[in-house]
Amino acid sequence: MCIFGYYLAFKDKPFVMTIEQIKEKTLYGDYTLLGQVMGINAPAAKMRFFRGDEIAKKALLKIIANREALIKEFQNKTK
């Protein structure tokens, strides 16, 4: 892990994502799901993420990546 952000691998090319970059990719409901994953309420999960909690960052990155993959998968099937 990098102190300035996160390594997120896309096709063998890791790059660093800061909290601000991750925040830009979040959608309505992401913090609710993060809270459910972490076993806490959504506002507490959001605060943990903004305070730099490693587990919150990893979980939110997975939520975003899985959402994007699911959208891409179904958009490709409808074409």
N, C-alpha and C positions, 0 to 999 in steps of 0.2 A: 504494500500500500504506500501511497505517497502522502506526505503531510499536507500538500496543497489540494488534494482532491481524491479522486477514485480512479482506479484502473478498471476499465470496462472493455472486455475483448469483443471486437467485431471482426470476424474473419481473420484471425491471427494478428490483428493490428490493435494492440492495446493503446488507449489514450486516456488522458486525465480529465475527469469531470469534477468541477468545483461544486460546492453546495448550490451556488447560484445557477449553474448550468443544469443541475438536476432539478432544481425548483422550476425552471422554465419548462421542463418536460412533464411536470405533474399535471394531472387533470382532476376534475371533480371526483371525489370518491377515493382517490389514492391514499389520503391520510386516514380515511375510515378503514380501508383494507389494511393499511400498515398497523393501525391500532389493533385490529382483530388478529393479525399475525403475531404481534408482540404481546397480546393478552392484556392490553391497556386501552384506555379510551383514546379517541382520535386526537383531541387537543394535546394530550400528554405525548402521544407518538410524534406529532408534528414538532413539539418543543424539543424532544430528544433528537430528532433529525437536525433541527437548526442549531442545536448545541454541539453537534458533531459526533453523536453516538454512532459507533462503528456498526452495530447490529442494525440500527434504524437505516443507515445509509445503504448497507448491503441489501436489506429487505426492500427498500424503496426502489433501488436500481433493478432488482429482480421483477418487481411489480411493473415498472415502466417497460423493461425489455420484453416481458411476457405479453403485455398488452399490445405492444407494437408488433410482435411476431404474430399474435393471433389476428390482428387487423390485417396484416399483410397476407397471411395464409388465406383468409376468407375473401379478401379482395381479389386475389389471384384466381380463386375458384369461380368467381362470378364473371370473369372476363372471358 
